Amino acid sequence: MNISLSDEALVCIGGFCGAVGRYQINDWIPSLSGTLVVNVLGCIAISILMYSSIFFGAFDRKSRLFFGVGVIGSFTTFSAFAYQSFSAGPVIGILNILANILLGLTGVFIGRVMVTNPRGSAWIT
Protein backbone atom coordinates (compact mmCIF):
# COMPACT_ATOMS: atom_id res chain seq x y z
CA MET A 1 0.00 0.00 0.00
CA ASN A 2 1.25 3.45 -0.85
CA ILE A 3 0.91 5.96 1.95
CA SER A 4 0.92 9.53 0.74
CA LEU A 5 1.84 12.68 2.56
CA SER A 6 -1.78 13.83 2.30
CA ASP A 7 -2.91 10.61 4.03
CA GLU A 8 -0.42 11.22 6.82
CA ALA A 9 -1.61 14.83 7.12
CA LEU A 10 -5.22 13.64 7.47
CA VAL A 11 -4.25 11.22 10.24
CA CYS A 12 -2.15 13.91 11.94
CA ILE A 13 -4.88 16.56 11.89
CA GLY A 14 -7.51 14.03 12.94
CA GLY A 15 -5.20 12.81 15.69
CA PHE A 16 -4.81 16.35 16.97
CA CYS A 17 -8.60 16.79 17.12
CA GLY A 18 -9.14 13.46 18.87
CA ALA A 19 -6.35 14.08 21.38
CA VAL A 20 -7.78 17.48 22.29
CA GLY A 21 -11.23 15.92 22.73
CA ARG A 22 -9.72 13.21 24.92
CA TYR A 23 -7.92 15.81 27.01
CA GLN A 24 -11.10 17.86 27.49
CA ILE A 25 -13.20 14.89 28.57
CA ASN A 26 -10.48 13.75 30.96
CA ASP A 27 -10.46 17.27 32.41
CA TRP A 28 -14.25 17.17 32.94
CA ILE A 29 -14.45 13.53 34.07
CA PRO A 30 -11.17 12.44 35.66
CA SER A 31 -9.77 8.96 36.27
CA LEU A 32 -11.47 5.66 35.46
CA SER A 33 -14.83 7.20 34.60
CA GLY A 34 -13.33 9.56 32.03
CA THR A 35 -11.46 6.73 30.32
CA LEU A 36 -14.61 4.61 30.30
CA VAL A 37 -16.66 7.45 28.76
CA VAL A 38 -14.01 8.04 26.10
CA ASN A 39 -13.75 4.35 25.21
CA VAL A 40 -17.53 3.85 24.97
CA LEU A 41 -17.99 7.00 22.86
CA GLY A 42 -15.11 5.84 20.66
CA CYS A 43 -16.74 2.43 20.18
CA ILE A 44 -20.01 4.06 19.15
CA ALA A 45 -18.20 6.45 16.81
CA ILE A 46 -16.05 3.78 15.11
CA SER A 47 -19.12 1.59 14.70
CA ILE A 48 -21.09 4.39 13.03
CA LEU A 49 -18.14 5.25 10.78
CA MET A 50 -17.41 1.71 9.66
CA TYR A 51 -20.97 0.41 9.31
CA SER A 52 -22.00 3.56 7.42
CA SER A 53 -19.09 2.88 5.09
CA ILE A 54 -19.80 -0.84 4.71
CA PHE A 55 -23.58 -0.64 4.24
CA PHE A 56 -24.00 2.73 2.54
CA GLY A 57 -20.58 3.79 1.23
CA ALA A 58 -20.99 6.91 3.36
CA PHE A 59 -17.30 7.55 4.01
CA ASP A 60 -14.47 7.30 1.53
CA ARG A 61 -10.98 6.08 2.37
CA LYS A 62 -9.67 9.55 3.23
CA SER A 63 -12.60 10.23 5.56
CA ARG A 64 -12.00 6.90 7.30
CA LEU A 65 -8.33 7.82 7.71
CA PHE A 66 -9.18 11.20 9.20
CA PHE A 67 -11.99 10.06 11.50
CA GLY A 68 -11.15 6.40 12.17
CA VAL A 69 -7.38 6.40 12.48
CA GLY A 70 -6.91 10.05 13.40
CA VAL A 71 -9.79 11.36 15.50
CA ILE A 72 -11.14 8.15 17.02
CA GLY A 73 -7.73 6.48 17.26
CA SER A 74 -6.31 9.30 19.36
CA PHE A 75 -9.55 9.94 21.24
CA THR A 76 -9.78 6.47 22.73
CA THR A 77 -6.98 5.13 24.84
CA PHE A 78 -6.06 1.58 25.63
CA SER A 79 -2.82 2.38 27.44
CA ALA A 80 -4.56 4.60 30.01
CA PHE A 81 -7.27 1.96 30.40
CA ALA A 82 -4.69 -0.76 31.09
CA TYR A 83 -2.64 1.36 33.49
CA GLN A 84 -5.66 2.61 35.42
CA SER A 85 -7.15 -0.88 35.66
CA PHE A 86 -3.90 -2.32 36.98
CA SER A 87 -3.31 0.57 39.41
CA ALA A 88 -6.85 0.55 40.81
CA GLY A 89 -6.36 -2.72 42.64
CA PRO A 90 -7.79 -6.15 41.90
CA VAL A 91 -11.52 -5.59 42.50
CA ILE A 92 -11.90 -2.12 40.98
CA GLY A 93 -9.46 -3.07 38.21
CA ILE A 94 -11.44 -6.14 37.17
CA LEU A 95 -14.73 -4.21 37.37
CA ASN A 96 -13.21 -1.50 35.18
CA ILE A 97 -12.01 -4.07 32.63
CA LEU A 98 -15.44 -5.70 32.50
CA ALA A 99 -17.21 -2.34 32.24
CA ASN A 100 -14.98 -1.18 29.38
CA ILE A 101 -15.39 -4.42 27.44
CA LEU A 102 -19.14 -4.82 27.99
CA LEU A 103 -19.99 -1.17 27.44
CA GLY A 104 -17.59 -0.97 24.50
CA LEU A 105 -19.30 -3.90 22.79
CA THR A 106 -22.65 -2.33 23.62
CA GLY A 107 -21.41 0.89 22.02
CA VAL A 108 -20.51 -0.95 18.82
CA PHE A 109 -23.95 -2.56 18.82
CA ILE A 110 -25.66 0.81 19.35
CA GLY A 111 -23.66 2.34 16.52
CA ARG A 112 -24.59 -0.49 14.18
CA VAL A 113 -28.28 -0.19 15.07
CA MET A 114 -28.14 3.57 14.55
CA VAL A 115 -26.66 3.10 11.07
CA THR A 116 -28.49 0.04 9.81
CA ASN A 117 -31.89 0.85 11.22
CA PRO A 118 -32.32 4.55 11.96
CA ARG A 119 -36.12 4.22 12.07
CA GLY A 120 -36.06 1.52 14.76
CA SER A 121 -38.14 -1.13 12.97
CA ALA A 122 -35.77 -3.99 13.87
CA TRP A 123 -32.75 -4.43 16.12
CA ILE A 124 -30.35 -6.02 13.65
CA THR A 125 -30.50 -6.27 9.88
Residue, then its C-alpha position, 0 to 999 in steps of 0.5 A: m500500500n502506498i501511503s501519501l503525505s496527504d494521508e499522513a496529514l489527514v491522520c495527523i490533523g484528525g489525531f490532533c482533534g481526537a487528542v484534544g477531545r480526549y484531554q477535554i473529557n479527561d479534564w471534565i471527568p477524571s480517572l477511570s470514569g473519564t477513560l470509560v466514557v471516552n472508550v464507549l464513545g469511541c466504540i459508538a463512533i467507530s461503529i457508526l463510521m465503519y458500518s456507514s461505510i460498509f452498508f452505505g458507502a458513506f465515508d471514503r478512504k480519506s474520511r476513514l483515515f481522518f476520522g477512524v485512524g486520526v480522531i477516534g484512534s487518538f480519542t480512545t486510549f487503551s494504554a490509560f485503560a490498562y494502566q488505570s485498571f492495573s493501578a486501581g487494585p484487583v476488585i476495581g481493576i477487574l470491574n473497570i475491565l469488565a465495564n470497558i469491554l461490555l460497554g464498548l461492545t454495547g457501544v458498537f452494537i448501538g452504533r450499528v443499530m443507529v446506522t443500519n436501522p435509523r427508524g427503529s423497525a428492527w434491532i439487527t438487519 
